[in-house]
């Protein structure tokens, strides 16, 4: 596989995995079942974590 195509494929797979983790997070109000740190960083992770105004406002 062409290196550029391999990079695109990896990016798409990571994106899909992120949204699977987000589904776990939405399903669990404690937010403990999701492993978002594996797929997100910086503001994407901060806004998705429980307690942020992104998903679970306190």
Secondary structure, 3 states (H helix, E strand, C coil): CCHHHHHHHHHHHHHHHHHHHHHHHHHCCCCCCCCHHHCCCHHHHHHHCCCCCCCCCC
